[in-house]
């Protein structure tokens, strides 16, 4: 990948991210991106492109932890550039996307897709136990009522 140079007159794209067991997903919100360049390295990622208003977009993110650069992918859509980043250490939650604890103003957690996967097994077990309790309650209530006293509604 050629070295991406930061343009003089650039703005960062609004960026949403969320964490999973093996991957981190980063979505750059760019309207009709073109001339897209994405450079994914073990410790950082650079995005450079132009939007539909001909603005130069540039984001540089130093990751919280190392990643597998060869097992990470990007895909361009009409309104977003989605990047799937494979973590070096699976099953380790990232409390933030960036190495620096100070959050950039353009970076946001994607709460619509966020899951607290660290406790997934415990939550799943609690949900299963709740379901089993509900089934046991249904069994305890006895036979369902007969419906033979209802009028036939057919004409």
Buried (B, 14 or more C-beta within 10 A) or exposed (E): EEEBEEEEEBEBBBBBBBBBEBBBBBBBBBEEBEEBBBBBBEBBBBBBBBBEEEBBBBBBBEBBEEBBBEBBEBEBEEBBBBBBBBBBEEEEEBEBBBEEEEEBEEBBBBEEEEEEBEEEEEEEEEEEEEEEEEEEEEEEEEEEEEEEEEEEEEE
